[in-house]
Amino acid sequence: MDIEFKSLGEIEKSHIIDLMNNELVRRQMPLLKGDFSETNCDRFVASKEQMWKEHGYGPWAFVIDNQFAGWGGVQPDDGEADLALVLHPDYWGMGKILYKKIIGKAFDELGLNSVQVLFPPTRTRIKGLLRLGFKKDDELMVGNEKFIRYRLNKSDMVTSKD
């Protein structure tokens, strides 16, 4: 299996639009309102590319066996490093492999000391997140939506051989 991390700008817009309009993906993204159009896609990609220019890091497009599987990584968010992983349902089984690559880049290459994950309260399946060493940190409002913040400190990272 070939896994590549690419710039979102290298991905055909229609693939990103299809992902962001997928009903199962949208259920996990309460801030995503209305149809995700070509204009939305242009703004989205431009904002993610700008993160790289301003901060030296941001999200990638995940390409698995030459197919766009989703996007994510570590992105700056109001002084925090936010871990995002948005995959097409066909690739949901790849989350753990991608997570390990992302977290390695976050802590080893970028030298970050912690990352956060923001989950809507409707996302109740969190045992896997807790097993990785994430701890509930806070509740906050983002864009009129409530989120629960989980934090992983580098010193709390759980490593496993699988």
DSSP file (Angstrom, degrees, kcal/mol; ACC not computed):
  #  RESIDUE AA STRUCTURE BP1 BP2  ACC     N-H-->O    O-->H-N    N-H-->O    O-->H-N    TCO  KAPPA ALPHA  PHI   PSI    X-CA   Y-CA   Z-CA
    1    1 A M              0   0    0      0, 0.0     2,-0.6     0, 0.0    63,-0.0   0.000 360.0 360.0 360.0 128.6    0.0    0.0    0.0
    2    2 A D        -     0   0    0      2,-0.0    63,-3.2     0, 0.0     2,-0.5  -0.878 360.0-173.2-102.7 119.4    1.4    3.4   -1.1
    3    3 A I  E     -A   64   0A   0     -2,-0.6     2,-0.4    61,-0.2    61,-0.2  -0.959   4.7-178.4-116.2 124.7    0.5    6.3    1.2
    4    4 A E  E     -A   63   0A   0     59,-2.9    59,-2.6    -2,-0.5     2,-0.6  -0.944  21.3-147.4-122.0 144.6    1.5    9.9    0.1
    5    5 A F  E     +A   62   0A   0     -2,-0.4     2,-0.3    57,-0.2    57,-0.2  -0.960  34.0 170.7-105.9 117.9    1.0   13.2    1.8
    6    6 A K  E     -A   61   0A   0     55,-2.7    55,-3.2    -2,-0.6     2,-0.2  -0.755  39.9 -87.7-123.0 168.2    0.5   15.9   -0.8
    7    7 A S    >   -     0   0    0     -2,-0.3     3,-1.8    53,-0.2     4,-0.3  -0.541  33.8-128.0 -70.1 140.5   -0.6   19.5   -1.0
    8    8 A L  G >  S+     0   0    0     51,-0.4     3,-1.6     1,-0.3    -1,-0.1   0.826 109.2  66.3 -59.0 -30.0   -4.3   20.0   -1.1
    9    9 A G  G 3  S+     0   0    0      1,-0.3    -1,-0.3    36,-0.2     4,-0.1   0.665  92.5  61.1 -66.1 -15.7   -3.7   22.2   -4.2
   10   10 A E  G <  S+     0   0    0     -3,-1.8     2,-0.3     2,-0.1    -1,-0.3   0.535  88.4  92.0 -85.2  -7.1   -2.4   19.1   -6.1
   11   11 A I  S <  S-     0   0    0     -3,-1.6     2,-0.1    -4,-0.3     5,-0.0  -0.702  88.6-105.6 -95.0 138.1   -5.8   17.3   -5.7
   12   12 A E    >>  -     0   0    0     -2,-0.3     3,-1.4     1,-0.1     4,-1.2  -0.408  29.6-131.2 -57.8 127.3   -8.6   17.6   -8.3
   13   13 A K  H 3> S+     0   0    0      1,-0.3     4,-2.8     2,-0.2     5,-0.2   0.848 103.4  62.4 -53.0 -39.0  -11.2   19.9   -6.9
   14   14 A S  H 3> S+     0   0    0      1,-0.2     4,-2.3     2,-0.2    -1,-0.3   0.832 100.7  53.6 -60.8 -31.1  -14.0   17.5   -7.7
   15   15 A H  H <> S+     0   0    0     -3,-1.4     4,-2.0     2,-0.2    -1,-0.2   0.905 110.9  44.9 -69.7 -40.9  -12.5   14.9   -5.3
   16   16 A I  H  X S+     0   0    0     -4,-1.2     4,-2.7     2,-0.2    -2,-0.2   0.922 113.5  50.6 -66.8 -43.6  -12.4   17.4   -2.4
   17   17 A I  H  X S+     0   0    0     -4,-2.8     4,-1.3     1,-0.2    -2,-0.2   0.917 109.8  50.2 -60.9 -44.4  -15.9   18.6   -3.2
   18   18 A D  H  < S+     0   0    0     -4,-2.3     4,-0.5    -5,-0.2     3,-0.3   0.914 112.2  47.9 -61.1 -43.0  -17.2   15.0   -3.2
   19   19 A L  H >< S+     0   0    0     -4,-2.0     3,-1.4     1,-0.2    -2,-0.2   0.948 112.0  48.0 -61.5 -49.5  -15.6   14.2    0.1
   20   20 A M  H 3< S+     0   0    0     -4,-2.7    -1,-0.2     1,-0.3    -2,-0.2   0.656 113.6  48.2 -72.3 -14.7  -16.9   17.3    1.8
   21   21 A N  T 3< S+     0   0    0     -4,-1.3     2,-0.3    -3,-0.3    -1,-0.3   0.416  81.0 120.0-100.0  -0.6  -20.4   16.7    0.5
   22   22 A N    <>  -     0   0    0     -3,-1.4     4,-2.7    -4,-0.5     3,-0.3  -0.500  63.6-139.5 -67.9 126.6  -20.4   13.0    1.6
   23   23 A E  H  > S+     0   0    0     -2,-0.3     4,-1.4     1,-0.2    -1,-0.1   0.865 100.4  50.2 -57.4 -41.2  -23.3   12.6    4.1
   24   24 A L  H  4 S+     0   0    0      1,-0.2     4,-0.4     2,-0.2    -1,-0.2   0.857 113.0  46.7 -68.9 -34.1  -21.3   10.3    6.4
   25   25 A V  H >4 S+     0   0    0     -3,-0.3     3,-1.5    -6,-0.2     4,-0.3   0.914 108.5  55.5 -70.3 -43.9  -18.4   12.8    6.5
   26   26 A R  H >< S+     0   0    0     -4,-2.7     3,-1.6     1,-0.3     6,-0.2   0.798  94.5  67.9 -62.5 -29.5  -20.6   15.7    7.1
   27   27 A R  T 3< S+     0   0    0     -4,-1.4    -1,-0.3     1,-0.3    -2,-0.2   0.800 102.5  47.0 -59.8 -27.3  -22.2   14.1   10.2
   28   28 A Q  T <  S+     0   0    0     -3,-1.5    -1,-0.3    -4,-0.4    -2,-0.2   0.438 105.8  64.1 -92.6  -1.0  -18.8   14.5   11.9
   29   29 A M    X   +     0   0    0     -3,-1.6     3,-1.9    -4,-0.3    -1,-0.2  -0.703  53.9 172.9-127.9  79.1  -18.3   18.1   10.8
   30   30 A P  T 3  S+     0   0    0      0, 0.0    -1,-0.1     0, 0.0    -4,-0.0   0.692  78.1  62.1 -64.5 -17.7  -21.0   20.4   12.4
   31   31 A L  T 3  S+     0   0    0      1,-0.1     2,-1.1     2,-0.0    -5,-0.0   0.623  80.9  93.0 -81.4 -11.2  -19.3   23.5   11.1
   32   32 A L    <   +     0   0    0     -3,-1.9     2,-0.4    -6,-0.2    -3,-0.1  -0.720  60.5 178.9 -86.5 101.9  -19.8   22.4    7.5
   33   33 A K        -     0   0    0     -2,-1.1    -2,-0.0     2,-0.1    -7,-0.0  -0.825  41.3  -8.2-108.5 142.4  -23.1   24.1    6.6
   34   34 A G  S    S-     0   0    0     -2,-0.4     2,-0.1     2,-0.1     0, 0.0   0.032 106.9 -27.6  68.3-179.0  -24.9   23.9    3.2
   35   35 A D        -     0   0    0      1,-0.1     2,-1.0   -14,-0.0    -2,-0.1  -0.411  59.0-126.5 -68.0 142.5  -23.4   22.4    0.0
   36   36 A F        -     0   0    0    -19,-0.2   -15,-0.1    -2,-0.1    -1,-0.1  -0.818  41.3-171.5 -91.0 102.3  -19.7   22.5   -0.4
   37   37 A S     >  -     0   0    0     -2,-1.0     4,-2.5     1,-0.1     5,-0.1  -0.210  40.1 -97.3 -91.4 177.3  -19.3   24.2   -3.7
   38   38 A E  H  > S+     0   0    0      2,-0.2     4,-2.5     1,-0.2     5,-0.1   0.884 127.1  51.9 -61.9 -38.5  -16.4   24.9   -6.1
   39   39 A T  H  > S+     0   0    0      2,-0.2     4,-2.2     1,-0.2    -1,-0.2   0.921 109.5  49.1 -63.9 -43.9  -16.1   28.4   -4.6
   40   40 A N  H  > S+     0   0    0      1,-0.2     4,-2.8     2,-0.2    -2,-0.2   0.909 110.9  51.4 -59.1 -41.6  -16.1   26.8   -1.1
   41   41 A C  H  X S+     0   0    0     -4,-2.5     4,-2.9     2,-0.2     5,-0.3   0.921 107.9  50.8 -63.0 -45.6  -13.4   24.4   -2.2
   42   42 A D  H  X S+     0   0    0     -4,-2.5     4,-2.3     1,-0.2    -1,-0.2   0.921 114.2  44.5 -58.4 -44.8  -11.2   27.2   -3.7
   43   43 A R  H  X S+     0   0    0     -4,-2.2     4,-2.6     2,-0.2    -2,-0.2   0.912 113.4  51.2 -65.9 -43.0  -11.5   29.2   -0.4
   44   44 A F  H  X S+     0   0    0     -4,-2.8     4,-2.2     2,-0.2    -2,-0.2   0.947 112.9  43.8 -59.6 -52.3  -10.8   26.0    1.7
   45   45 A V  H  X S+     0   0    0     -4,-2.9     4,-2.6     1,-0.2     5,-0.2   0.915 113.9  51.3 -62.5 -43.3   -7.7   25.0   -0.3
   46   46 A A  H  X S+     0   0    0     -4,-2.3     4,-2.1    -5,-0.3    -1,-0.2   0.902 110.7  48.5 -61.4 -41.0   -6.4   28.6   -0.3
   47   47 A S  H  X S+     0   0    0     -4,-2.6     4,-1.3     2,-0.2    -1,-0.2   0.890 112.9  47.3 -68.1 -37.6   -6.8   28.9    3.5
   48   48 A K  H  X S+     0   0    0     -4,-2.2     4,-1.1     2,-0.2    -2,-0.2   0.890 112.6  49.2 -70.0 -38.9   -5.1   25.6    4.1
   49   49 A E  H  X S+     0   0    0     -4,-2.6     4,-1.6     1,-0.2    -2,-0.2   0.859 106.1  58.0 -66.8 -35.1   -2.2   26.5    1.8
   50   50 A Q  H  X S+     0   0    0     -4,-2.1     4,-2.7     1,-0.2     5,-0.3   0.847  97.9  60.8 -63.8 -34.1   -1.9   29.9    3.6
   51   51 A M  H  X>S+     0   0    0     -4,-1.3     4,-3.0     1,-0.2     6,-0.7   0.914 103.4  50.7 -58.0 -42.4   -1.3   28.0    6.9
   52   52 A W  H  X5S+     0   0    0     -4,-1.1     4,-1.5     4,-0.2    -1,-0.2   0.910 111.8  47.2 -61.8 -42.6    1.8   26.4    5.3
   53   53 A K  H  <5S+     0   0    0     -4,-1.6    -2,-0.2     1,-0.2    -1,-0.2   0.905 121.1  35.9 -66.9 -41.2    3.1   29.9    4.2
   54   54 A E  H  <5S+     0   0    0     -4,-2.7    -2,-0.2    -5,-0.1    -1,-0.2   0.841 134.5  19.1 -82.7 -34.6    2.4   31.6    7.6
   55   55 A H  H  <5S-     0   0    0     -4,-3.0    -3,-0.2     2,-0.3    -2,-0.2   0.549  94.4-118.5-118.1 -12.2    3.3   28.8   10.0
   56   56 A G  S  <<S+     0   0    0     -4,-1.5     2,-0.3    -5,-0.6    -4,-0.2   0.523  88.9  60.0  82.4   3.8    5.4   26.2    8.1
   57   57 A Y        +     0   0    0     -6,-0.7    -2,-0.3    16,-0.0    -1,-0.2  -0.983  50.9 133.8-155.9 164.0    2.8   23.5    8.6
   58   58 A G        -     0   0    0     -2,-0.3    16,-0.5    17,-0.1    17,-0.1  -0.957  54.7 -38.8 174.3-170.6   -0.8   22.7    7.9
   59   59 A P  E     - B   0  73A   0      0, 0.0   -51,-0.4     0, 0.0     2,-0.3  -0.351  47.7-152.1 -78.5 156.8   -3.0   19.9    6.6
   60   60 A W  E     - B   0  72A   0     12,-3.5    12,-2.2   -53,-0.1     2,-0.4  -0.721  20.1-113.0-114.0 166.4   -2.1   17.5    3.7
   61   61 A A  E     -AB   6  71A   0    -55,-3.2   -55,-2.7    -2,-0.3     2,-0.6  -0.877  31.9-136.5 -93.2 137.3   -4.1   15.6    1.2
   62   62 A F  E     -AB   5  70A   0      8,-3.3     7,-3.3    -2,-0.4     8,-1.1  -0.867  20.0-172.2 -98.9 124.3   -3.9   11.8    1.8
   63   63 A V  E     -AB   4  68A   0    -59,-2.6   -59,-2.9    -2,-0.6     2,-0.5  -0.971   0.5-172.3-119.1 118.9   -3.4    9.8   -1.3
   64   64 A I  E >  S-AB   3  67A   0      3,-2.7     3,-1.5    -2,-0.5   -61,-0.2  -0.952  74.4 -16.1-117.2 120.9   -3.5    6.0   -0.9
   65   65 A D  T 3  S-     0   0    0    -63,-3.2    -1,-0.2    -2,-0.5   -62,-0.1   0.911 129.7 -53.3  48.9  47.3   -2.6    3.9   -3.9
   66   66 A N  T 3  S+     0   0    0    -64,-0.3     2,-0.4     1,-0.2    -1,-0.3   0.600 117.0 113.3  67.3  15.4   -3.0    6.9   -6.2
   67   67 A Q  E <  S-B   64   0A   0     -3,-1.5    -3,-2.7     0, 0.0     2,-0.4  -0.960  74.2-115.2-118.2 135.0   -6.5    7.7   -4.9
   68   68 A F  E     +B   63   0A   0     -2,-0.4    -5,-0.2    -5,-0.2     3,-0.1  -0.530  37.0 173.3 -65.3 121.9   -7.5   10.8   -2.8
   69   69 A A  E     -     0   0A   0     -7,-3.3    19,-3.0    -2,-0.4     2,-0.3   0.633  50.9 -73.7-106.9 -20.2   -8.6    9.4    0.5
   70   70 A G  E     -BC  62  87A   0     -8,-1.1    -8,-3.3    17,-0.3    -1,-0.4  -0.984  46.3 -92.0 155.1-163.9   -9.1   12.6    2.5
   71   71 A W  E     +BC  61  86A   0     15,-2.4    15,-3.2    -2,-0.3     2,-0.3  -0.939  49.0 106.3-144.1 164.2   -7.2   15.3    4.2
   72   72 A G  E     +BC  60  85A   0    -12,-2.2   -12,-3.5    -2,-0.3     2,-0.3  -0.978   9.3 138.4 156.9-164.8   -5.8   16.2    7.6
   73   73 A G  E     -BC  59  84A   0     11,-2.9    11,-2.9    -2,-0.3     2,-0.5  -0.958  68.4 -33.6 129.8-150.6   -2.7   16.6    9.7
   74   74 A V  E     + C   0  83A   0    -16,-0.5     9,-0.2    -2,-0.3    -2,-0.1  -0.940  59.7 178.4-112.2 129.2   -1.8   19.2   12.2
   75   75 A Q  E     - C   0  82A   0      7,-2.6     7,-3.1    -2,-0.5   -17,-0.1  -0.979  33.8-105.1-132.2 144.3   -2.9   22.8   11.6
   76   76 A P  E     + C   0  81A   0      0, 0.0     2,-0.3     0, 0.0     5,-0.2  -0.427  38.4 177.7 -67.0 138.7   -2.5   26.0   13.6
   77   77 A D  E >   - C   0  80A   0      3,-2.8     3,-1.5    -2,-0.1    -2,-0.0  -0.763  64.6 -41.9-148.3  95.8   -5.6   27.0   15.4
   78   78 A D  T 3  S-     0   0    0      1,-0.3     3,-0.1    -2,-0.3     0, 0.0   0.905 123.7 -38.5  52.9  49.8   -5.6   30.1   17.7
   79   79 A G  T 3  S+     0   0    0      1,-0.3    -1,-0.3     0, 0.0     2,-0.2   0.413 125.0  96.3  84.5  -2.7   -2.3   29.3   19.2
   80   80 A E  E <  S-C   77   0A   0     -3,-1.5    -3,-2.8    -5,-0.0     2,-0.6  -0.707  75.8-120.7-112.2 165.4   -2.9   25.5   19.4
   81   81 A A  E     -C   76   0A   0     -2,-0.2    35,-2.8    -5,-0.2     2,-0.5  -0.950  31.9-158.3-107.4 113.9   -2.0   22.7   17.1
   82   82 A D  E     -Cd  75 116A   0     -7,-3.1    -7,-2.6    -2,-0.6     2,-0.6  -0.807   5.8-145.9 -99.7 125.4   -5.2   21.1   15.9
   83   83 A L  E     -C   74   0A   0     33,-3.4     2,-0.4    -2,-0.5    35,-0.4  -0.804  22.2-179.1 -92.5 125.2   -5.1   17.5   14.7
   84   84 A A  E     +C   73   0A   0    -11,-2.9   -11,-2.9    -2,-0.6     2,-0.3  -0.952  14.6 178.2-125.2 144.4   -7.6   16.8   11.9
   85   85 A L  E     +C   72   0A   0     -2,-0.4     2,-0.6   -13,-0.2   -13,-0.2  -0.817   5.7 172.6-147.5 102.1   -8.3   13.6   10.1
   86   86 A V  E     +C   71   0A   0    -15,-3.2   -15,-2.4    -2,-0.3     2,-0.4  -0.927  13.5 174.5-117.6 106.1  -11.1   13.7    7.5
   87   87 A L  E     -C   70   0A   0     -2,-0.6   -17,-0.3   -17,-0.2     5,-0.1  -0.858  36.8-110.5-116.6 146.7  -11.4   10.5    5.4
   88   88 A H    >   -     0   0    0    -19,-3.0     3,-3.1    -2,-0.4     4,-0.2  -0.490  40.6-112.6 -63.5 141.6  -13.8    9.3    2.8
   89   89 A P  G >  S+     0   0    0      0, 0.0     3,-1.3     0, 0.0     4,-0.3   0.779 116.6  67.0 -51.2 -29.0  -15.8    6.4    4.4
   90   90 A D  G 3  S+     0   0    0      1,-0.2     3,-0.1     2,-0.1    -2,-0.0   0.694 108.3  39.7 -63.5 -16.6  -14.0    4.0    2.0
   91   91 A Y  G X  S+     0   0    0     -3,-3.1     3,-2.5   -22,-0.2    -1,-0.2   0.212  75.9 113.8-118.1  12.4  -10.8    4.7    3.9
   92   92 A W  G X  S+     0   0    0     -3,-1.3     3,-1.3     1,-0.3     4,-0.2   0.799  73.1  63.0 -58.7 -27.3  -12.0    4.9    7.5
   93   93 A G  G 3  S+     0   0    0     -4,-0.3    -1,-0.3     1,-0.2     3,-0.3   0.585  94.3  63.6 -71.1  -8.6  -10.0    1.8    8.2
   94   94 A M  G <> S+     0   0    0     -3,-2.5     4,-2.4     1,-0.2     5,-0.3   0.441  72.2  99.5 -93.2  -1.6   -6.8    3.7    7.4
   95   95 A G  H <> S+     0   0    0     -3,-1.3     4,-2.9    -4,-0.2    -1,-0.2   0.878  80.1  49.1 -55.7 -44.7   -7.2    6.2   10.3
   96   96 A K  H  > S+     0   0    0     -3,-0.3     4,-2.2    -4,-0.2    -1,-0.2   0.897 111.7  48.7 -66.5 -40.1   -4.8    4.6   12.7
   97   97 A I  H  > S+     0   0    0     -4,-0.3     4,-1.5     2,-0.2    -1,-0.2   0.932 115.3  44.4 -64.0 -45.5   -2.0    4.3   10.1
   98   98 A L  H  X S+     0   0    0     -4,-2.4     4,-2.7     1,-0.2    -2,-0.2   0.900 110.1  56.2 -66.2 -40.8   -2.4    7.9    9.0
   99   99 A Y  H  X S+     0   0    0     -4,-2.9     4,-3.2    -5,-0.3     5,-0.3   0.927 105.4  51.4 -56.0 -46.6   -2.6    9.1   12.7
  100  100 A K  H  X S+     0   0    0     -4,-2.2     4,-1.7     1,-0.2    -1,-0.2   0.892 112.0  46.5 -60.7 -39.6    0.7    7.5   13.5
  101  101 A K  H  X S+     0   0    0     -4,-1.5     4,-1.9     2,-0.2    -1,-0.2   0.916 114.9  47.1 -67.8 -42.6    2.3    9.2   10.5
  102  102 A I  H  X S+     0   0    0     -4,-2.7     4,-2.6     2,-0.2    -2,-0.2   0.938 112.6  47.6 -64.2 -47.9    0.7   12.6   11.5
  103  103 A I  H  X S+     0   0    0     -4,-3.2     4,-2.5     1,-0.2     5,-0.4   0.847 109.4  54.7 -67.9 -32.9    1.7   12.4   15.1
  104  104 A G  H  X>S+     0   0    0     -4,-1.7     4,-2.4    -5,-0.3     5,-0.9   0.923 111.1  44.9 -62.4 -44.0    5.2   11.4   14.3
  105  105 A K  I  <>S+     0   0    0     -4,-1.9     5,-2.7     3,-0.2     4,-0.5   0.902 113.3  52.0 -65.2 -40.3    5.5   14.5   12.1
  106  106 A A  I  <5S+     0   0    0     -4,-2.6     6,-2.5     3,-0.2    -2,-0.2   0.942 122.6  26.4 -62.6 -49.6    3.9   16.7   14.8
  107  107 A F  I  <5S+     0   0    0     -4,-2.5    -2,-0.2     4,-0.2    -3,-0.2   0.859 132.2  32.6 -86.8 -36.9    6.1   15.7   17.6
  108  108 A D  I  <5S+     0   0    0     -4,-2.4    -3,-0.2    -5,-0.4    -2,-0.1   0.922 129.4  27.4 -89.4 -48.1    9.3   14.7   15.9
  109  109 A E  I   <S+     0   0    0     -5,-0.9    -3,-0.2    -4,-0.5    -4,-0.1   0.906 131.0  34.7 -83.7 -43.1    9.6   16.9   12.8
  110  110 A L  S   <S-     0   0    0     -5,-2.7    -3,-0.2    -6,-0.2    -4,-0.2   0.664  96.8-134.4 -86.9 -16.4    7.6   20.0   14.0
  111  111 A G        +     0   0    0     -6,-0.3    -4,-0.2     1,-0.2    -3,-0.1   0.759  42.7 165.2  71.1  24.7    8.8   19.7   17.6
  112  112 A L        -     0   0    0     -6,-2.5    -1,-0.2     1,-0.1     3,-0.1  -0.426  32.4-154.9 -72.9 150.1    5.3   20.3   19.0
  113  113 A N  S    S+     0   0    0      1,-0.3    41,-3.3    -2,-0.1    42,-0.3   0.652  74.1   6.8 -97.1 -20.4    4.7   19.5   22.7
  114  114 A S  E     - E   0 153A   0     39,-0.3     2,-0.3    40,-0.1    -1,-0.3  -0.991  56.5-158.1-156.7 158.3    1.0   18.9   22.4
  115  115 A V  E     - E   0 152A   0     37,-2.0    37,-2.8    -2,-0.3     2,-0.3  -0.958  14.1-145.4-133.6 154.7   -1.9   18.6   19.9
  116  116 A Q  E     -dE  82 151A   0    -35,-2.8   -33,-3.4    -2,-0.3     2,-0.4  -0.869   3.8-158.6-119.0 155.3   -5.6   19.0   20.4
  117  117 A V  E     - E   0 150A   0     33,-2.6    33,-2.8    -2,-0.3     2,-0.6  -0.999   9.8-152.0-128.4 133.7   -8.6   17.3   18.8
  118  118 A L  E     - E   0 149A   0     -2,-0.4    31,-0.2   -35,-0.4    21,-0.0  -0.934  17.1-179.6-109.0 120.7  -12.0   19.0   18.8
  119  119 A F  E     - E   0 148A   0     29,-2.6    29,-3.4    -2,-0.6   -90,-0.1  -0.944  28.7-121.3-117.3 138.5  -15.0   16.7   18.8
  120  120 A P    >   -     0   0    0      0, 0.0     3,-2.3     0, 0.0    27,-0.2  -0.470  33.6-111.7 -67.8 152.0  -18.7   17.6   18.8
  121  121 A P  T 3  S+     0   0    0      0, 0.0    26,-0.1     0, 0.0    -2,-0.0   0.736 115.9  68.7 -58.9 -21.4  -20.6   16.2   21.8
  122  122 A T  T 3  S+     0   0    0      1,-0.1     2,-1.2     2,-0.1     3,-0.1   0.674  79.7  85.4 -71.3 -15.4  -22.5   14.0   19.4
  123  123 A R    <   +     0   0    0     -3,-2.3    -1,-0.1     1,-0.2    -4,-0.0  -0.727  51.6 158.4 -89.0  96.5  -19.2   12.1   18.7
  124  124 A T        +     0   0    0     -2,-1.2     2,-1.5     1,-0.1     3,-0.2   0.582  42.2  93.0-100.7 -12.4  -19.4    9.7   21.6
  125  125 A R        +     0   0    0      1,-0.2     4,-0.1    -3,-0.1    -1,-0.1  -0.658  44.6 134.1 -85.3  90.9  -17.1    6.9   20.4
  126  126 A I     >  +     0   0    0     -2,-1.5     4,-2.4     2,-0.1     5,-0.2   0.349  28.8 104.0-122.2   3.1  -13.9    8.2   22.0
  127  127 A K  H  > S+     0   0    0      1,-0.2     4,-2.4     2,-0.2     5,-0.2   0.896  84.2  51.5 -56.9 -41.0  -12.3    5.1   23.6
  128  128 A G  H  > S+     0   0    0      1,-0.2     4,-1.2     2,-0.2    -1,-0.2   0.901 109.1  50.5 -62.1 -41.2   -9.7    4.8   20.8
  129  129 A L  H  4>S+     0   0    0      1,-0.2     5,-1.7     2,-0.2     3,-0.4   0.915 111.3  48.0 -62.0 -44.2   -8.8    8.4   21.3
  130  130 A L  H ><5S+     0   0    0     -4,-2.4     3,-1.5     1,-0.2    -2,-0.2   0.871 106.3  57.5 -66.2 -37.0   -8.3    7.9   25.1
  131  131 A R  H 3<5S+     0   0    0     -4,-2.4    -1,-0.2     1,-0.3    -2,-0.2   0.793 100.0  59.5 -63.5 -26.9   -6.3    4.8   24.5
  132  132 A L  T 3<5S-     0   0    0     -4,-1.2    26,-1.8    -3,-0.4    -1,-0.3   0.576 128.4 -97.6 -77.6  -8.3   -3.8    6.9   22.4
  133  133 A G  T < 5S+     0   0    0     -3,-1.5    20,-0.4     1,-0.3    -3,-0.2   0.387  75.0 144.2 108.7  -2.8   -3.2    9.1   25.5
  134  134 A F      < -     0   0    0     -5,-1.7     2,-0.4    18,-0.1    -1,-0.3  -0.422  30.7-160.8 -68.3 145.4   -5.6   12.0   24.7
  135  135 A K  E     -F  151   0A   0     16,-2.3    16,-2.8    -2,-0.1     2,-0.1  -0.976  28.4-100.6-128.3 143.0   -7.3   13.5   27.8
  136  136 A K  E     +F  150   0A   0     -2,-0.4    14,-0.3    14,-0.2     3,-0.1  -0.423  45.9 169.9 -60.6 131.2  -10.4   15.6   28.0
  137  137 A D  E     -     0   0A   0     12,-3.5     2,-0.3     1,-0.4    13,-0.2   0.754  48.3 -32.1-116.2 -40.1   -9.2   19.2   28.3
  138  138 A D  E     -F  149   0A   0     11,-1.4    11,-3.2     2,-0.0    -1,-0.4  -0.981  45.2-116.0-171.2 167.9  -12.1   21.6   27.9
  139  139 A E  E     +F  148   0A   0     -2,-0.3     2,-0.3     9,-0.2     9,-0.2  -0.983  40.6 167.3-119.4 139.0  -15.4   22.4   26.3
  140  140 A L  E     -F  147   0A   0      7,-2.5     7,-3.0    -2,-0.4     2,-0.5  -0.961  34.0-116.0-148.8 163.9  -15.6   25.4   24.0
  141  141 A M  E     +F  146   0A   0     -2,-0.3     2,-0.4     5,-0.2     5,-0.2  -0.882  26.3 179.5-104.6 132.9  -17.8   27.1   21.4
  142  142 A V  E >  S-F  145   0A   0      3,-3.1     3,-1.6    -2,-0.5    -2,-0.0  -0.983  74.9 -17.0-132.4 120.7  -16.6   27.4   17.8
  143  143 A G  T 3  S-     0   0    0     -2,-0.4     3,-0.1     1,-0.3    -1,-0.1   0.886 127.9 -52.8  53.1  43.9  -18.8   29.0   15.3
  144  144 A N  T 3  S+     0   0    0      1,-0.2     2,-0.4     0, 0.0    -1,-0.3   0.639 118.2 111.5  65.5  17.3  -21.9   28.7   17.5
  145  145 A E  E <   - F   0 142A   0     -3,-1.6    -3,-3.1   -25,-0.0     2,-0.3  -0.958  67.4-124.7-120.9 140.5  -21.2   24.9   17.9
  146  146 A K  E     - F   0 141A   0     -2,-0.4     2,-0.3    -5,-0.2    -5,-0.2  -0.640  31.1-179.2 -84.0 137.9  -20.1   23.2   21.1
  147  147 A F  E     - F   0 140A   0     -7,-3.0    -7,-2.5    -2,-0.3     2,-0.5  -0.961  24.3-136.8-133.6 153.0  -17.0   21.1   21.0
  148  148 A I  E     -EF 119 139A   0    -29,-3.4   -29,-2.6    -2,-0.3     2,-0.5  -0.952  23.4-143.9-107.4 126.8  -15.1   19.0   23.5
  149  149 A R  E     -EF 118 138A   0    -11,-3.2   -12,-3.5    -2,-0.5   -11,-1.4  -0.795  14.4-170.9 -95.8 130.0  -11.3   19.5   23.3
  150  150 A Y  E     -EF 117 136A   0    -33,-2.8   -33,-2.6    -2,-0.5     2,-0.4  -0.943   9.8-156.5-114.1 140.0   -9.1   16.5   23.9
  151  151 A R  E     -EF 116 135A   0    -16,-2.8   -16,-2.3    -2,-0.4     2,-0.5  -0.938  11.1-162.3-123.3 140.9   -5.3   17.1   24.3
  152  152 A L  E     -E  115   0A   0    -37,-2.8   -37,-2.0    -2,-0.4     2,-0.3  -0.975  11.0-158.9-118.5 115.4   -2.4   14.8   23.8
  153  153 A N  E >>  -E  114   0A   0     -2,-0.5     3,-1.9   -20,-0.4     4,-0.6  -0.720  26.8-122.1 -87.6 144.1    0.9   15.9   25.3
  154  154 A K  G >4 S+     0   0    0    -41,-3.3     3,-1.2    -2,-0.3    -1,-0.1   0.876 114.2  56.1 -52.6 -39.2    4.0   14.4   23.8
  155  155 A S  G 34 S+     0   0    0    -42,-0.3    -1,-0.3     1,-0.2   -41,-0.1   0.700 108.1  48.4 -69.0 -18.0    4.9   13.0   27.3
  156  156 A D  G <4 S+     0   0    0     -3,-1.9    -1,-0.2     2,-0.1    -2,-0.2   0.406  80.4 130.7 -99.7   0.8    1.5   11.2   27.4
  157  157 A M    <<  -     0   0    0     -3,-1.2     2,-0.5    -4,-0.6   -24,-0.2  -0.313  51.6-140.9 -62.9 132.7    1.7    9.7   24.0
  158  158 A V        -     0   0    0    -26,-1.8     2,-0.4    -2,-0.0    -1,-0.1  -0.829  16.4-160.7 -94.4 126.3    1.0    6.0   24.0
  159  159 A T        +     0   0    0     -2,-0.5     2,-0.3     3,-0.0     3,-0.0  -0.865  11.7 177.2-108.4 143.9    3.1    4.0   21.6
  160  160 A S        -     0   0    0     -2,-0.4    -2,-0.0     1,-0.1     0, 0.0  -0.938  35.5-127.6-139.3 162.9    2.3    0.6   20.3
  161  161 A K              0   0    0     -2,-0.3    -1,-0.1     1,-0.2    -2,-0.0   0.646 360.0 360.0 -86.8 -15.4    3.8   -1.9   17.9
  162  162 A D              0   0    0     -3,-0.0    -1,-0.2     0, 0.0    -3,-0.0   0.488 360.0 360.0 -88.3 360.0    0.7   -2.4   15.8
